[in-house]
């Protein structure tokens, strides 16, 4: 998967799948998408775009905090990216920053699983 387009498409699918799994695990009170698959897909697209454009800048600017916390601060960055995506696309509602961090963890786990499965080929 050296092609940028295919990597972005995988990131989009992983983000959408992670959002859907997080919504199902956490329940309707934590993350709300109105039960519509289209909202999850569009939210995943927006999250993939945010992670492609904004996340590298935020990681660079917070590099000292990431290094001092041995990477734990990345959880906050992932949660912040979810909050930004929810802010940009109103049908996606996240109950709070703590929930956004949990959603970021779920998306990270889904990303790890998908990457492991794709590398097996």
N, C-alpha and C positions, 0 to 999 in steps of 0.2 A: 504494500500500500504506500507507494512512494508518491503517488499523484496527490496534489493538494486537494483537488475536488473530492476524491474518494475519502481522504482523511476527514474533510469537513462533513461529508455525508455520514460517516461513521460517528463523528462527534455529535451530529444532530440526532441520529437514531439513539445513541447512548443517553443523551440529555433527555430526550422525550421518554425513553423507557425508564430512566431513573426517576423522573418527575412522576410518572404514572405509578411506579412501585412505591415511591415515598408517599404519594397520596393514598394509596390503598393501605399501606402499613400504618400511617399516622392518623388516618381518619379525616372526615370532612371538616372537622373543627380546626385542624391545623393547617391544611393546605386545601384550597378550594379551586376547582376548575369547572364547576357546573356539570360534571358528569359527561362532558362532551370530549370526544376523542380529538376533534379539531383544535380545541384549546390546548390540549397536551402537545400536539404536534407543532403548533405555532409557538407555544412557550418553549419547546425544545429547540426550535430554530432560533429564537431570540436568545436563549441561553447559550447556544453554540456560537452565535455571533458575538455576544458579550465576552465569552471565554476566549474567542479568537482575537478580538481587538483590545478590550479593556484589561483583561486579566494579566497579560504580560507587563503592561505598564504598572499596574498595581503591585505585582510581585517585585518588579525592579525597585519601585519606590519604597517598599517595605522590606527589602532584603535584609537590613540589619535586624529587624524584629524576627524574621524567619530564621535567621542564623542563630540568634540568641535563644530562641525557643526550640531549637533543633527541629524546625519544621512544623511544630504544633500550630503556629500562627497561620499556616495555610488553611486550616479549618475555618478560621475567621474570614479569610479571603474567599474561600469557596462559598461560605454563607452570604458574604457581601455580593458575590456575583448572582446568586439566586435572588436576593433582594432587588438588585438592579434590574434583573429580568422581569420580576413581578411589577416593579415600578413602571417599566416601559410597556408592559402588556397587561392592562387592567383586569381582563377576565381571570388571570391567575392571581390568586390571593394567598399570601403567606401570613400566618398568625403573628409571627414575631421573628426576631433575629435568631433566637435559640432554635426555633423550628427550621429556619433557613440553614443553620449549621448542620442540623440532622439531615436535611434534604441534600446538602452538599456531600455529606458522608455517604448517603445511599447512592448518589450519582457516582461518586468515586469508586464505590464497591462494584457497581454495575460496569463502570469503565474498566476496572481491573479484570473482571470476569470476561468481558467481551474481548479485551486485549489478549488475555490468556488463551481464549478459544481461537482467536484469529492467528496467533503465533504458532499454534499447534499444527496448522496446515503446513 
